[in-house]
């Protein structure tokens, strides 16, 4: 029997999802950062700074930033940790190219590598990173459990996982208002800025399909992580999840 999964609100063959997600991010790569600023009113930058505040990057650490696309998280990490190294992995070459063209990429080039790869089958040895981050990427992975298992595998003992992802507002009235904004405004904005309404319709739908905070925390524990905690950001519009490989 053919395995199926969701692609936004569509049900699709599991084998097809990665290619469909790849298509979305290839189409929006060149305007991705602009759209993030517009969609969130710039708040995504505050969320990424909050991620670094909780992570507390340390000198000499080696970071793997998965679905790291345009380098936002890796740049922040390297600026806070002297002599640290970062690898940005993304399935979409266009996203990595957009990242490499940013001014920070030149300044940090000696400490930064860009790799095309799959979150569910990382091309790295066991226990080779101190920190694993993924921001707004885990909900696009076909099998989230496989990605978390791979995160656990490539982290060193004592290594840390941190996930930044859209989540659920625990107040129904506020969640409904946010849904109304998401479904009515964001696809139109995507059409105007990128000429691609469908990709942003998918991105909104994918947020609604992602597990709530407690459910996702349970998935992280199931992958082997300890001391799993989460923090809501902007009332729960997004959440940070943290776990340790002990």
Sine and cosine of phi, psi and omega as CSV:
sin_phi,cos_phi,sin_psi,cos_psi,sin_omega,cos_omega
0.00,0.00,0.71,-0.71,-0.05,-1.00
-0.95,0.30,0.76,-0.64,0.06,-1.00
-0.97,0.25,0.66,-0.75,0.05,-1.00
-0.85,-0.52,0.30,-0.95,0.06,-1.00
-0.53,-0.85,-0.02,-1.00,0.01,-1.00
-0.98,-0.21,0.59,-0.81,0.17,-0.99
-0.83,-0.56,1.00,-0.05,-0.23,-0.97
0.89,0.46,-0.78,-0.63,-0.01,-1.00
-1.00,-0.02,-0.01,1.00,0.03,-1.00
-1.00,0.03,0.50,-0.87,0.20,-0.98
-0.99,-0.17,0.81,-0.58,-0.08,-1.00
-0.73,-0.68,0.37,-0.93,0.11,-0.99
-0.85,0.52,0.69,-0.73,-0.04,-1.00
-0.82,0.58,-0.61,0.79,-0.04,-1.00
-0.91,0.41,-0.33,0.94,-0.06,-1.00
-1.00,-0.01,-0.32,0.95,-0.20,-0.98
-0.89,0.45,-0.72,0.69,-0.07,-1.00
-0.84,0.55,-0.68,0.73,0.01,-1.00
-0.91,0.42,-0.59,0.81,0.01,-1.00
-0.94,0.35,-0.66,0.75,0.06,-1.00
-0.90,0.43,-0.67,0.74,0.05,-1.00
-0.83,0.55,-0.67,0.74,0.02,-1.00
-0.88,0.47,-0.68,0.74,0.02,-1.00
-0.85,0.53,-0.78,0.62,-0.12,-0.99
-0.97,0.24,-0.43,0.90,0.13,-0.99
-0.91,0.42,-0.66,0.75,-0.03,-1.00
-0.93,0.37,-0.56,0.83,-0.11,-0.99
-0.98,-0.21,0.01,1.00,-0.16,-0.99
-0.79,0.61,-0.74,0.68,-0.14,-0.99
-0.93,0.36,-0.39,0.92,0.00,-1.00
-0.91,-0.41,0.24,0.97,-0.14,-0.99
-0.88,0.47,-0.74,0.67,-0.05,-1.00
-0.91,0.40,-0.63,0.78,0.03,-1.00
-0.88,0.47,-0.70,0.71,-0.01,-1.00
-0.91,0.42,-0.61,0.80,0.05,-1.00
-0.86,0.50,-0.68,0.73,0.03,-1.00
-0.90,0.44,-0.70,0.72,-0.04,-1.00
-0.93,0.38,-0.71,0.70,-0.07,-1.00
-0.89,0.45,-0.61,0.80,-0.11,-0.99
-0.97,-0.25,0.04,1.00,-0.09,-1.00
0.89,0.45,0.46,0.89,-0.02,-1.00
0.99,0.12,-0.06,1.00,-0.09,-1.00
-0.92,0.40,-0.42,0.91,0.01,-1.00
-0.85,0.52,-0.47,0.88,0.04,-1.00
-0.93,0.38,-0.65,0.76,0.04,-1.00
-0.91,0.42,-0.66,0.76,0.03,-1.00
-0.88,0.48,-0.68,0.74,-0.01,-1.00
-0.93,0.37,-0.57,0.82,0.09,-1.00
-0.91,0.40,-0.64,0.77,0.05,-1.00
-0.89,0.46,-0.59,0.81,0.06,-1.00
-0.87,0.50,-0.71,0.70,0.00,-1.00
-0.93,0.38,-0.60,0.80,0.02,-1.00
-0.87,0.49,-0.65,0.76,0.00,-1.00
-0.97,0.23,-0.57,0.82,-0.04,-1.00
-0.95,0.32,-0.61,0.79,-0.05,-1.00
0.77,0.64,0.95,0.31,0.02,-1.00
-0.83,0.56,0.64,-0.77,-0.03,-1.00
-0.89,-0.45,0.50,-0.87,-0.02,-1.00
-0.81,0.59,0.68,-0.73,0.10,-1.00
0.99,0.11,-0.05,1.00,0.01,-1.00
-0.95,0.32,0.39,-0.92,0.07,-1.00
-0.91,-0.42,0.87,-0.50,-0.05,-1.00
-0.97,-0.24,0.66,-0.75,0.27,-0.96
-0.92,-0.39,0.89,-0.45,0.05,-1.00
-0.96,-0.29,0.96,-0.29,-0.08,-1.00
-1.00,-0.01,0.58,-0.82,-0.14,-0.99
0.83,0.56,0.57,0.82,-0.15,-0.99
-0.99,0.14,-0.10,1.00,0.15,-0.99
0.58,0.82,-0.98,-0.17,-0.17,-0.99
-1.00,-0.02,0.14,0.99,0.20,-0.98
1.00,0.03,0.05,1.00,-0.07,-1.00
-0.75,0.66,-0.76,0.64,-0.08,-1.00
-0.96,0.28,-0.69,0.73,-0.01,-1.00
-0.87,0.49,-0.67,0.74,0.02,-1.00
-0.87,0.49,-0.70,0.71,0.01,-1.00
-0.88,0.47,-0.68,0.74,-0.02,-1.00
-0.88,0.47,-0.76,0.65,-0.07,-1.00
-0.92,0.40,-0.53,0.85,0.02,-1.00
-0.94,0.34,-0.38,0.92,-0.03,-1.00
-0.99,-0.12,-0.20,0.98,-0.11,-0.99
-0.74,-0.67,0.96,-0.29,0.02,-1.00
-0.88,0.47,0.63,-0.77,0.08,-1.00
0.88,0.47,0.23,0.97,0.10,-0.99
-0.98,0.21,0.33,-0.95,0.04,-1.00
-0.83,-0.56,0.49,-0.87,0.03,-1.00
-0.66,-0.75,0.61,-0.79,0.17,-0.99
-0.89,-0.45,0.82,-0.58,0.08,-1.00
-0.98,-0.19,0.87,-0.49,0.01,-1.00
-0.91,-0.41,0.71,-0.70,0.04,-1.00
-0.49,-0.87,0.52,-0.86,0.02,-1.00
-0.98,0.20,-0.27,0.96,-0.11,-0.99
-0.95,-0.32,0.93,-0.36,-0.05,-1.00
-0.88,0.48,-0.57,0.82,0.00,-1.00
-0.88,0.48,-0.58,0.81,0.04,-1.00
-0.92,0.40,-0.68,0.74,0.02,-1.00
-0.91,0.43,-0.62,0.78,0.03,-1.00
-0.90,0.44,-0.64,0.77,0.05,-1.00
-0.89,0.46,-0.63,0.78,0.04,-1.00
-0.91,0.42,-0.69,0.73,-0.03,-1.00
-0.90,0.43,-0.40,0.92,-0.03,-1.00
-0.99,0.11,-0.11,0.99,-0.01,-1.00
-0.97,0.23,0.49,-0.87,-0.07,-1.00
-0.84,0.54,-0.62,0.78,-0.04,-1.00
-0.89,0.47,-0.50,0.87,-0.06,-1.00
-0.88,0.47,-0.61,0.80,0.02,-1.00
-0.92,0.40,-0.70,0.71,-0.06,-1.00
-0.92,0.39,-0.49,0.87,-0.09,-1.00
-0.94,-0.33,0.22,0.98,-0.17,-0.99
-0.82,0.57,-0.62,0.79,-0.07,-1.00
-0.94,0.34,-0.28,0.96,-0.06,-1.00
-0.93,-0.36,0.18,0.98,-0.20,-0.98
-0.69,-0.72,0.76,-0.65,0.09,-1.00
-0.85,-0.52,0.51,-0.86,-0.01,-1.00
-0.86,-0.51,0.82,-0.58,-0.11,-0.99
-0.74,-0.67,0.76,-0.65,0.14,-0.99
-0.99,0.11,0.81,-0.58,-0.04,-1.00
-0.16,-0.99,0.08,-1.00,-0.13,-0.99
-0.94,-0.34,0.79,-0.62,0.00,-1.00
-0.86,0.51,-0.44,0.90,-0.04,-1.00
-1.00,0.04,-0.10,0.99,0.01,-1.00
-0.49,-0.87,0.96,0.27,-0.12,-0.99
-0.94,0.34,0.69,-0.72,-0.04,-1.00
-1.00,0.07,0.75,0.66,-0.06,-1.00
-0.71,-0.71,0.43,-0.91,0.01,-1.00
-0.95,0.32,0.35,-0.94,0.12,-0.99
-0.83,0.56,0.55,-0.84,0.16,-0.99
0.79,0.62,0.76,0.65,-0.06,-1.00
-0.91,-0.41,0.01,1.00,0.01,-1.00
-0.73,-0.69,0.49,-0.87,0.06,-1.00
-1.00,0.04,-0.52,0.86,-0.08,-1.00
-0.66,-0.75,0.66,-0.75,0.11,-0.99
-0.83,-0.55,0.82,-0.57,0.08,-1.00
-0.83,-0.56,0.49,-0.87,0.15,-0.99
-0.52,-0.85,0.83,-0.56,-0.07,-1.00
-0.88,-0.48,0.86,-0.51,0.04,-1.00
0.81,0.58,0.55,0.84,-0.02,-1.00
-0.83,-0.56,-0.48,0.88,-0.15,-0.99
-0.91,0.41,-0.48,0.88,-0.03,-1.00
-0.95,0.30,-0.27,0.96,0.02,-1.00
-1.00,-0.02,-0.10,1.00,-0.01,-1.00
-0.97,0.23,0.66,-0.75,-0.05,-1.00
-0.89,0.46,-0.74,0.67,0.00,-1.00
-0.84,-0.55,0.99,-0.13,-0.10,-1.00
-0.86,0.51,-0.64,0.77,0.01,-1.00
-0.85,0.52,-0.63,0.78,0.03,-1.00
-0.91,0.42,-0.65,0.76,0.00,-1.00
-0.90,0.43,-0.66,0.75,0.02,-1.00
-0.92,0.39,-0.61,0.79,0.06,-1.00
-0.89,0.45,-0.64,0.77,0.05,-1.00
-0.92,0.39,-0.62,0.78,0.07,-1.00
-0.86,0.52,-0.72,0.70,0.00,-1.00
-0.88,0.47,-0.68,0.74,-0.04,-1.00
-0.88,0.48,-0.71,0.70,-0.12,-0.99
-0.99,0.12,-0.20,0.98,0.05,-1.00
-0.98,0.17,0.58,-0.81,0.13,-0.99
-0.96,0.29,0.39,-0.92,0.17,-0.99
-0.82,0.57,0.74,-0.67,-0.11,-0.99
1.00,0.01,-0.01,1.00,-0.01,-1.00
-0.98,0.21,0.29,-0.96,-0.11,-0.99
-0.80,-0.59,0.67,-0.74,0.12,-0.99
-0.98,-0.20,0.69,-0.72,0.17,-0.98
-0.64,-0.76,0.78,-0.63,-0.05,-1.00
-0.87,-0.49,0.79,-0.61,0.15,-0.99
-0.94,-0.35,0.85,-0.53,-0.04,-1.00
-0.49,-0.87,0.47,-0.88,0.14,-0.99
-0.86,0.50,0.54,-0.84,-0.10,-1.00
-0.61,-0.80,-0.48,-0.88,-0.10,-0.99
-0.90,-0.43,0.71,-0.70,0.12,-0.99
-0.99,0.16,0.81,-0.59,-0.09,-1.00
-0.97,0.23,0.19,0.98,0.06,-1.00
-0.90,-0.45,0.89,-0.45,-0.12,-0.99
-0.86,0.50,-0.64,0.76,-0.04,-1.00
-0.91,0.42,-0.69,0.72,0.03,-1.00
-0.93,0.38,-0.63,0.78,0.03,-1.00
-0.88,0.47,-0.67,0.75,0.01,-1.00
-0.90,0.44,-0.63,0.77,0.03,-1.00
-0.91,0.42,-0.66,0.75,0.02,-1.00
-0.91,0.41,-0.65,0.76,0.06,-1.00
-0.87,0.49,-0.67,0.74,0.00,-1.00
-0.87,0.50,-0.71,0.71,0.06,-1.00
-0.88,0.48,-0.74,0.67,-0.09,-1.00
-0.87,0.50,-0.75,0.66,-0.10,-0.99
-0.97,0.25,-0.50,0.86,-0.08,-1.00
-1.00,-0.07,-0.49,0.87,-0.13,-0.99
-0.98,-0.20,-0.72,0.70,-0.17,-0.99
-0.90,0.43,-0.71,0.70,0.04,-1.00
-0.88,0.48,-0.60,0.80,0.04,-1.00
-0.91,0.42,-0.68,0.73,0.05,-1.00
-0.87,0.50,-0.67,0.74,0.03,-1.00
-0.87,0.49,-0.64,0.77,0.04,-1.00
-0.88,0.47,-0.70,0.71,-0.06,-1.00
-0.93,0.36,-0.70,0.71,-0.13,-0.99
-0.99,0.11,-0.63,0.78,-0.10,-1.00
-0.91,-0.42,-0.16,0.99,-0.09,-1.00
0.95,0.30,0.32,0.95,-0.12,-0.99
-0.69,-0.72,1.00,0.02,0.02,-1.00
-0.95,0.32,-0.66,0.75,-0.14,-0.99
-0.88,0.48,-0.64,0.77,-0.02,-1.00
-0.89,0.45,-0.64,0.77,-0.01,-1.00
-0.98,0.21,-0.44,0.90,0.16,-0.99
-0.89,0.46,-0.70,0.71,0.05,-1.00
-0.86,0.50,-0.72,0.70,-0.06,-1.00
-0.88,0.48,-0.64,0.77,0.06,-1.00
-0.90,0.44,-0.72,0.69,-0.01,-1.00
-0.89,0.45,-0.61,0.79,-0.03,-1.00
-0.91,0.42,-0.52,0.85,0.04,-1.00
-0.90,0.44,-0.67,0.75,-0.04,-1.00
-0.94,0.34,-0.41,0.91,-0.02,-1.00
-0.99,0.12,-0.24,0.97,-0.11,-0.99
-0.97,0.24,0.60,-0.80,-0.03,-1.00
-0.87,0.50,0.44,-0.90,0.06,-1.00
-0.95,0.30,0.06,-1.00,-0.14,-0.99
-0.83,0.56,-0.76,0.65,-0.04,-1.00
-0.92,0.40,-0.65,0.76,0.00,-1.00
-0.90,0.44,-0.67,0.74,0.00,-1.00
-0.93,0.36,-0.63,0.78,0.07,-1.00
-0.85,0.53,-0.63,0.78,0.04,-1.00
-0.90,0.44,-0.60,0.80,0.04,-1.00
-0.91,0.42,-0.62,0.79,0.01,-1.00
-0.92,0.40,-0.67,0.74,0.06,-1.00
-0.89,0.46,-0.65,0.76,-0.03,-1.00
-0.89,0.45,-0.43,0.90,0.03,-1.00
-0.99,0.17,-0.08,1.00,0.08,-1.00
0.92,-0.39,-0.08,1.00,-0.07,-1.00
-0.97,0.22,0.53,-0.85,0.04,-1.00
-0.94,-0.35,0.19,-0.98,0.05,-1.00
0.76,0.65,0.72,0.70,-0.04,-1.00
-0.98,0.22,0.82,-0.57,0.00,-1.00
-0.66,-0.75,0.33,-0.94,0.12,-0.99
-0.66,-0.75,0.39,-0.92,0.07,-1.00
-0.76,-0.65,0.77,-0.64,0.08,-1.00
-0.98,0.22,0.59,-0.81,0.07,-1.00
-0.86,-0.51,0.69,-0.73,-0.01,-1.00
0.74,0.67,0.86,0.51,0.09,-1.00
0.93,0.38,0.11,0.99,-0.04,-1.00
0.96,-0.28,0.06,1.00,0.12,-0.99
-0.82,0.57,-0.63,0.77,0.12,-0.99
-0.75,-0.66,0.26,-0.97,0.07,-1.00
-0.57,-0.82,0.52,-0.85,0.14,-0.99
-0.98,-0.22,0.76,-0.64,0.10,-1.00
-0.91,-0.42,0.72,-0.70,-0.01,-1.00
-0.82,-0.57,0.63,-0.78,0.09,-1.00
-0.49,-0.87,0.38,-0.92,-0.05,-1.00
-0.84,-0.55,0.59,-0.81,0.14,-0.99
-1.00,-0.07,0.98,-0.20,-0.09,-1.00
-0.96,-0.28,0.00,0.00,0.00,0.00
